[in-house]
Protein backbone atom coordinates (compact mmCIF):
# COMPACT_ATOMS: atom_id res chain seq x y z
CA UNK A 1 0.00 0.00 0.00
CA UNK A 2 1.36 3.42 -0.93
CA UNK A 3 2.19 5.76 1.95
CA UNK A 4 1.75 9.44 1.27
CA UNK A 5 4.33 12.03 2.29
CA UNK A 6 1.91 13.36 4.88
CA UNK A 7 1.42 9.96 6.48
CA UNK A 8 5.18 9.51 6.83
CA UNK A 9 5.59 12.87 8.50
CA UNK A 10 2.76 12.11 10.89
CA UNK A 11 4.47 8.88 11.95
CA UNK A 12 7.76 10.65 12.53
CA UNK A 13 6.27 13.09 15.03
CA UNK A 14 6.93 12.04 18.64
CA UNK A 15 4.01 10.22 20.18
CA UNK A 16 1.87 12.17 22.69
CA UNK A 17 2.49 10.75 26.14
CA UNK A 18 -1.20 10.58 27.04
CA UNK A 19 -1.82 8.33 24.01
CA UNK A 20 0.11 5.47 25.62
CA UNK A 21 -1.88 2.72 27.23
CA UNK A 22 -0.85 1.25 30.57
CA UNK A 23 0.78 -1.89 29.13
CA UNK A 24 2.88 -0.06 26.54
CA UNK A 25 4.01 2.45 29.11
CA UNK A 26 4.80 -0.21 31.73
CA UNK A 27 6.98 -2.02 29.16
CA UNK A 28 8.73 1.23 28.18
CA UNK A 29 9.46 2.02 31.85
CA UNK A 30 10.62 -1.54 32.58
CA UNK A 31 13.11 -1.39 29.68
CA UNK A 32 14.65 1.62 31.42
CA UNK A 33 14.69 0.04 34.86
CA UNK A 34 11.91 2.27 36.18
CA UNK A 35 8.94 1.14 38.30
CA UNK A 36 5.44 1.07 36.76
CA UNK A 37 4.23 3.68 39.31
CA UNK A 38 6.12 6.32 37.32
CA UNK A 39 3.34 6.14 34.75
CA UNK A 40 0.82 7.52 37.24
CA UNK A 41 3.30 10.09 38.45
CA UNK A 42 3.84 11.46 34.92
CA UNK A 43 0.11 11.51 34.12
CA UNK A 44 -0.51 13.38 37.37
CA UNK A 45 2.03 16.00 36.35
CA UNK A 46 0.41 16.52 32.94
CA UNK A 47 -3.27 16.27 33.89
CA UNK A 48 -3.46 17.28 37.54
CA UNK A 49 -0.48 19.59 37.98
CA UNK A 50 -0.35 21.53 34.73
CA UNK A 51 3.14 20.54 33.53
CA UNK A 52 3.77 21.36 29.88
CA UNK A 53 7.22 19.74 29.60
CA UNK A 54 8.88 16.64 31.05
CA UNK A 55 11.59 18.92 32.40
CA UNK A 56 9.14 20.37 34.93
CA UNK A 57 8.62 16.95 36.54
CA UNK A 58 11.20 17.57 39.20
CA UNK A 59 10.52 14.44 41.27
CA UNK A 60 11.57 12.23 38.33
CA UNK A 61 15.22 11.29 37.79
CA UNK A 62 16.90 13.59 35.27
CA UNK A 63 17.82 10.66 32.99
CA UNK A 64 14.16 9.56 32.83
CA UNK A 65 13.02 13.07 32.00
CA UNK A 66 15.54 13.17 29.16
CA UNK A 67 14.40 9.78 27.85
CA UNK A 68 10.77 10.85 27.99
CA UNK A 69 11.57 14.01 26.03
CA UNK A 70 13.47 11.97 23.43
CA UNK A 71 10.65 9.48 22.85
CA UNK A 72 7.44 11.41 23.49
CA UNK A 73 5.84 14.81 23.39
CA UNK A 74 3.83 15.98 26.44
CA UNK A 75 1.02 17.09 24.11
CA UNK A 76 0.12 15.99 20.59
CA UNK A 77 -1.93 19.14 20.00
CA UNK A 78 -0.53 22.66 19.86
CA UNK A 79 -2.11 26.09 20.24
CA UNK A 80 -1.87 27.99 16.95
CA UNK A 81 -4.20 30.83 17.78
CA UNK A 82 -5.33 32.27 21.11
CA UNK A 83 -8.01 34.93 21.19
CA UNK A 84 -9.30 36.63 24.30
CA UNK A 85 -12.42 38.77 24.38
CA UNK A 86 -13.09 41.73 26.66
CA UNK A 87 -15.47 39.64 28.80
CA UNK A 88 -12.59 37.24 29.58
CA UNK A 89 -13.63 34.44 27.23
CA UNK A 90 -10.66 32.64 25.66
CA UNK A 91 -10.80 30.76 22.41
CA UNK A 92 -8.03 28.44 21.26
CA UNK A 93 -7.42 27.09 17.80
CA UNK A 94 -5.50 23.83 18.13
CA UNK A 95 -3.47 22.05 15.48
CA UNK A 96 -3.57 18.25 15.60
CA UNK A 97 -0.75 15.92 14.57
CA UNK A 98 -2.26 15.46 11.12
CA UNK A 99 -2.52 19.26 10.82
CA UNK A 100 -6.29 19.38 11.19
CA UNK A 101 -7.67 22.28 13.21
CA UNK A 102 -10.16 22.28 16.08
CA UNK A 103 -11.49 24.87 18.51
CA UNK A 104 -12.11 25.00 22.24
CA UNK A 105 -13.29 27.80 24.52
CA UNK A 106 -12.82 28.84 28.16
CA UNK A 107 -15.72 30.81 29.62
CA UNK A 108 -15.40 32.51 33.00
CA UNK A 109 -18.49 33.55 34.91
CA UNK A 110 -18.47 34.34 38.63
CA UNK A 111 -16.63 31.40 40.18
CA UNK A 112 -17.25 29.09 37.24
CA UNK A 113 -14.51 28.22 34.80
CA UNK A 114 -16.20 26.30 32.00
CA UNK A 115 -14.39 24.53 29.17
CA UNK A 116 -16.32 24.04 25.94
CA UNK A 117 -14.69 21.29 23.88
CA UNK A 118 -14.94 19.61 20.48
CA UNK A 119 -15.26 15.88 19.77
CA UNK A 120 -14.80 15.72 16.00
CA UNK A 121 -12.98 17.54 13.20
CA UNK A 122 -15.92 19.06 11.34
CA UNK A 123 -19.35 17.52 11.81
CA UNK A 124 -21.60 15.24 9.82
CA UNK A 125 -24.93 16.42 11.20
CA UNK A 126 -25.20 19.35 8.79
CA UNK A 127 -27.25 21.76 10.94
CA UNK A 128 -27.95 24.54 8.47
CA UNK A 129 -26.97 27.41 10.79
CA UNK A 130 -23.62 26.00 11.92
CA UNK A 131 -20.16 26.82 10.58
CA UNK A 132 -18.69 23.56 11.94
CA UNK A 133 -20.82 21.39 9.72
CA UNK A 134 -20.28 23.34 6.49
CA UNK A 135 -17.55 21.02 5.17
CA UNK A 136 -18.92 17.82 6.68
CA UNK A 137 -17.09 15.42 8.97
CA UNK A 138 -13.32 14.92 8.62
CA UNK A 139 -12.75 12.48 11.49
CA UNK A 140 -13.40 11.67 15.13
CA UNK A 141 -11.00 13.04 17.73
CA UNK A 142 -9.05 10.60 19.87
CA UNK A 143 -9.63 10.60 23.62
CA UNK A 144 -6.21 12.22 24.05
CA UNK A 145 -7.14 15.04 21.65
CA UNK A 146 -10.34 15.62 23.64
CA UNK A 147 -8.52 15.54 26.97
CA UNK A 148 -5.72 17.83 25.76
CA UNK A 149 -8.28 20.57 24.95
CA UNK A 150 -9.17 20.60 28.64
CA UNK A 151 -5.51 20.76 29.63
CA UNK A 152 -4.70 23.65 27.25
CA UNK A 153 -7.71 25.58 28.60
CA UNK A 154 -6.87 24.82 32.24
CA UNK A 155 -3.28 25.92 31.65
CA UNK A 156 -4.57 29.38 30.70
CA UNK A 157 -5.70 29.90 34.29
CA UNK A 158 -3.28 31.36 36.81
CA UNK A 159 -2.04 28.70 39.30
CA UNK A 160 -3.63 26.86 40.96
CA UNK A 161 -6.02 27.04 38.01
CA UNK A 162 -8.98 24.74 38.13
CA UNK A 163 -11.75 24.12 35.62
CA UNK A 164 -15.12 23.76 37.35
CA UNK A 165 -17.38 22.68 34.46
CA UNK A 166 -17.18 21.06 31.04
CA UNK A 167 -19.70 21.52 28.24
CA UNK A 168 -19.28 19.23 25.25
CA UNK A 169 -20.81 21.65 22.78
CA UNK A 170 -17.95 22.49 20.44
CA UNK A 171 -17.34 21.09 16.99
CA UNK A 172 -18.88 17.69 16.25
CA UNK A 173 -21.68 15.47 17.50
CA UNK A 174 -20.43 14.11 20.87
CA UNK A 175 -22.58 10.98 20.85
CA UNK A 176 -21.15 10.00 17.45
CA UNK A 177 -17.75 9.69 19.18
CA UNK A 178 -18.98 8.48 22.53
CA UNK A 179 -16.25 5.97 23.45
CA UNK A 180 -13.42 8.47 23.03
CA UNK A 181 -15.42 11.13 24.84
CA UNK A 182 -16.12 8.86 27.81
CA UNK A 183 -12.43 7.91 28.07
CA UNK A 184 -11.45 11.57 28.12
CA UNK A 185 -14.13 12.46 30.68
CA UNK A 186 -13.01 9.62 32.90
CA UNK A 187 -9.47 11.03 32.96
CA UNK A 188 -10.91 14.51 33.57
CA UNK A 189 -12.99 13.23 36.48
CA UNK A 190 -10.15 11.46 38.32
CA UNK A 191 -9.32 12.91 41.74
CA UNK A 192 -5.66 13.25 40.77
CA UNK A 193 -6.66 14.51 37.32
CA UNK A 194 -8.90 17.52 36.78
CA UNK A 195 -11.35 16.32 39.45
CA UNK A 196 -14.47 17.47 37.56
CA UNK A 197 -17.48 15.42 38.64
CA UNK A 198 -20.09 14.12 36.19
CA UNK A 199 -22.73 16.52 37.56
CA UNK A 200 -20.59 19.39 36.28
CA UNK A 201 -20.33 17.97 32.78
CA UNK A 202 -22.94 18.68 30.07
CA UNK A 203 -23.05 16.54 26.95
CA UNK A 204 -24.95 18.06 24.06
CA UNK A 205 -26.48 16.16 21.15
CA UNK A 206 -28.73 16.72 18.16
CA UNK A 207 -30.40 13.52 19.33
CA UNK A 208 -29.10 10.02 18.56
CA UNK A 209 -31.70 7.95 20.45
CA UNK A 210 -29.68 4.72 20.83
CA UNK A 211 -26.66 6.63 22.12
CA UNK A 212 -28.78 8.67 24.55
CA UNK A 213 -30.06 5.38 26.00
CA UNK A 214 -26.52 4.03 26.25
CA UNK A 215 -25.42 7.17 28.06
CA UNK A 216 -28.40 6.81 30.42
CA UNK A 217 -27.44 3.20 31.21
CA UNK A 218 -23.90 4.14 32.28
CA UNK A 219 -25.13 5.12 35.72
CA UNK A 220 -23.29 8.45 35.55
CA UNK A 221 -24.71 11.83 36.49
CA UNK A 222 -23.83 13.67 33.28
CA UNK A 223 -26.20 16.43 32.29
CA UNK A 224 -27.80 15.92 28.85
CA UNK A 225 -28.67 18.77 26.49
CA UNK A 226 -30.71 17.85 23.42
CA UNK A 227 -30.83 20.31 20.53
CA UNK A 228 -34.41 20.55 19.25
CA UNK A 229 -34.40 23.78 17.20
CA UNK A 230 -37.93 23.07 15.88
CA UNK A 231 -41.23 21.85 17.32
CA UNK A 232 -42.22 19.58 14.41
CA UNK A 233 -40.44 17.07 12.19
CA UNK A 234 -40.89 18.94 8.93
CA UNK A 235 -39.15 22.08 10.11
CA UNK A 236 -36.62 20.14 12.19
CA UNK A 237 -35.50 18.12 9.17
CA UNK A 238 -34.99 21.38 7.28
CA UNK A 239 -32.76 22.65 10.09
CA UNK A 240 -31.08 19.35 11.09
CA UNK A 241 -31.09 17.03 8.06
CA UNK A 242 -30.30 13.91 10.13
CA UNK A 243 -33.71 14.33 11.79
CA UNK A 244 -35.21 12.64 8.75
CA UNK A 245 -33.88 9.32 10.05
CA UNK A 246 -34.46 9.82 13.78
CA UNK A 247 -37.57 11.98 14.17
CA UNK A 248 -38.63 13.98 17.20
CA UNK A 249 -40.73 11.23 18.76
CA UNK A 250 -37.82 8.79 19.25
CA UNK A 251 -35.54 11.55 20.49
CA UNK A 252 -38.04 12.71 23.11
CA UNK A 253 -38.64 9.13 24.22
CA UNK A 254 -34.91 8.62 24.62
CA UNK A 255 -34.68 11.88 26.60
CA UNK A 256 -37.47 10.65 28.89
CA UNK A 257 -35.56 7.40 29.36
CA UNK A 258 -32.46 9.41 30.29
CA UNK A 259 -34.42 11.22 33.01
CA UNK A 260 -35.93 7.96 34.32
CA UNK A 261 -32.52 6.29 34.57
CA UNK A 262 -30.47 9.17 35.92
CA UNK A 263 -33.00 11.42 37.66
CA UNK A 264 -31.37 14.34 35.89
CA UNK A 265 -33.52 16.95 34.21
CA UNK A 266 -32.83 17.22 30.48
CA UNK A 267 -32.19 20.58 28.84
CA UNK A 268 -33.69 21.19 25.40
CA UNK A 269 -31.68 23.66 23.33
CA UNK A 270 -33.43 25.80 20.75
CA UNK A 271 -31.47 28.09 18.43
CA UNK A 272 -33.81 30.88 17.36
CA UNK A 273 -33.44 31.76 13.68
CA UNK A 274 -35.27 34.98 12.80
CA UNK A 275 -38.28 34.26 10.57
CA UNK A 276 -37.62 30.49 10.51
CA UNK A 277 -38.49 28.94 13.88
CA UNK A 278 -39.19 31.93 16.16
CA UNK A 279 -42.93 32.40 15.58
CA UNK A 280 -45.56 32.42 18.31
CA UNK A 281 -47.24 29.34 16.86
CA UNK A 282 -43.92 27.49 16.99
CA UNK A 283 -43.43 28.55 20.63
CA UNK A 284 -46.85 27.10 21.49
CA UNK A 285 -46.07 23.84 19.66
CA UNK A 286 -42.78 23.63 21.53
CA UNK A 287 -44.61 24.18 24.83
CA UNK A 288 -46.94 21.29 23.92
CA UNK A 289 -43.93 19.03 23.36
CA UNK A 290 -42.18 19.92 26.61
CA UNK A 291 -45.18 20.22 28.95
CA UNK A 292 -45.27 17.37 31.48
CA UNK A 293 -41.62 16.45 30.94
CA UNK A 294 -38.91 17.04 33.58
CA UNK A 295 -37.09 19.43 31.33
CA UNK A 296 -35.83 22.92 30.86
CA UNK A 297 -35.58 24.97 27.64
CA UNK A 298 -32.49 27.02 26.71
CA UNK A 299 -33.15 29.56 23.98
CA UNK A 300 -30.12 30.62 21.94
CA UNK A 301 -30.67 33.64 19.69
CA UNK A 302 -28.67 32.94 16.52
CA UNK A 303 -25.32 34.73 16.09
CA UNK A 304 -24.80 35.95 12.55
CA UNK A 305 -22.26 33.76 10.72
CA UNK A 306 -20.66 35.14 7.54
CA UNK A 307 -21.78 33.12 4.54
CA UNK A 308 -24.96 31.80 6.17
CA UNK A 309 -28.38 33.23 5.24
CA UNK A 310 -29.87 33.28 8.76
CA UNK A 311 -30.41 36.19 11.09
CA UNK A 312 -30.91 36.90 14.74
CA UNK A 313 -34.57 37.00 15.90
CA UNK A 314 -35.98 40.45 16.72
CA UNK A 315 -36.22 41.43 20.40
CA UNK A 316 -40.03 41.41 20.05
CA UNK A 317 -40.24 37.86 18.70
CA UNK A 318 -37.75 36.67 21.34
CA UNK A 319 -39.87 38.22 24.12
CA UNK A 320 -43.08 36.73 22.66
CA UNK A 321 -41.46 33.29 22.35
CA UNK A 322 -40.30 33.36 25.98
CA UNK A 323 -43.73 34.60 27.11
CA UNK A 324 -45.55 31.74 25.34
CA UNK A 325 -43.32 29.13 26.99
CA UNK A 326 -43.65 30.71 30.43
CA UNK A 327 -47.44 30.93 30.09
CA UNK A 328 -47.43 27.17 29.60
CA UNK A 329 -45.39 26.68 32.75
CA UNK A 330 -42.18 25.75 30.91
CA UNK A 331 -38.88 26.53 32.62
CA UNK A 332 -36.96 28.67 30.11
CA UNK A 333 -33.77 30.72 29.93
CA UNK A 334 -31.99 32.67 27.23
CA UNK A 335 -28.36 31.66 26.98
CA UNK A 336 -26.04 34.63 27.53
CA UNK A 337 -23.71 35.38 24.69
CA UNK A 338 -20.04 35.27 25.69
CA UNK A 339 -16.98 36.05 23.63
CA UNK A 340 -18.98 37.63 20.83
CA UNK A 341 -15.96 39.49 19.42
CA UNK A 342 -13.86 36.36 18.98
CA UNK A 343 -15.90 34.21 16.64
CA UNK A 344 -17.00 32.22 19.68
CA UNK A 345 -19.83 30.54 17.77
CA UNK A 346 -18.88 26.99 17.01
CA UNK A 347 -16.60 26.53 13.99
CA UNK A 348 -16.19 30.17 12.96
CA UNK A 349 -12.56 30.59 13.99
CA UNK A 350 -11.49 27.30 12.38
CA UNK A 351 -13.26 28.26 9.19
CA UNK A 352 -11.57 31.62 9.00
CA UNK A 353 -8.18 29.94 9.67
CA UNK A 354 -8.51 27.01 7.26
CA UNK A 355 -6.43 28.58 4.47
CA UNK A 356 -3.64 29.10 7.03
CA UNK A 357 -3.19 25.44 7.98
CA UNK A 358 0.48 25.08 8.95
CA UNK A 359 2.88 24.51 6.09
CA UNK A 360 4.78 21.31 5.35
CA UNK A 361 7.91 22.77 6.91
CA UNK A 362 6.76 21.85 10.39
CA UNK A 363 4.41 22.58 13.22
CA UNK A 364 3.60 26.15 14.12
CA UNK A 365 4.82 27.91 17.24
CA UNK A 366 2.38 28.43 20.13
CA UNK A 367 0.45 31.64 19.71
CA UNK A 368 0.39 34.63 22.06
CA UNK A 369 -3.09 35.78 23.03
CA UNK A 370 -4.65 38.47 20.89
CA UNK A 371 -7.16 40.57 22.79
CA UNK A 372 -9.92 41.73 20.48
S1 LIG B 1 -24.61 22.44 15.62
FE1 LIG B 1 -23.40 20.77 16.50
S2 LIG B 1 -24.31 18.93 15.62
FE2 LIG B 1 -25.04 20.62 14.35
S3 LIG B 1 -23.54 20.74 12.64
FE3 LIG B 1 -22.86 22.13 14.27
S4 LIG B 1 -21.40 20.93 15.48
FE4 LIG B 1 -22.64 19.50 14.29
Boltz pocket constraint, residues with backbone or C-beta under 6 A from the ligand:
constraints:
  - pocket:
      binder: B
      contacts: [[A, 122], [A, 123], [A, 124], [A, 125], [A, 126], [A, 127], [A, 130], [A, 131], [A, 132], [A, 133], [A, 169], [A, 170], [A, 171], [A, 172], [A, 173], [A, 206], [A, 346]]
      max_distance: 6.0
